[in-house]
Amino acid sequence: MNTVSKLFVEPNAYRLESTLQTLVKSYNDRRQAILNRYGVSEQDVDIIRHLDEEDQKKMKEVGEFFQIKLSTLTSTVDNLEKGKLVKRKNSKEDRRVIYIHPTPKGKNLLSELDDPGKIVAQNIIGQFKADQFQTIMTALEQMINDLKG
């Protein structure tokens, strides 16, 4: 028996805790499966997402943004380029300047990571009346606030 079931006699509290844990685990498992399929880490995804905000960025700018040494970023970009998730391009004005941008495959990775949440949200919205949905959202927001302390 877990902590909440020992603390609360109320069976709904236990059911809610169990359901929330299952939801988080399912979300994380699905996300990890996508990351594994692409062979990337969360930091790799953060870099690709950052690159996707604009057409392209300089390697130096990305390193500064993430506070990563250029040598470390170079290794990371090497791996992402091998996976065809990003592409490098030398500046025409200054060959020392290297731009990187996400490839269509890199953008597809971002889309796959975002889709499960969007799909679940659309399905849930369609199942409730506006006032019921508002009640659920208020409760979830309260849970988030409670967790933040």
Secondary structure, DSSP 8 states (H G I E B T S, - for coil): --HHHHH---HHHHHHHHHHHHHHHHHHHHHHHHHHHHT--HHHHHHHHHHHTSS-EEHHHHHHHHT--HHHHHHHHHHHHHTTSEEEEE-SS-TT-EEEEE-HHHHHHHHHHHHHHHHHHHHHHTTS-HHHHHHHHHHHHHHHHHHH-
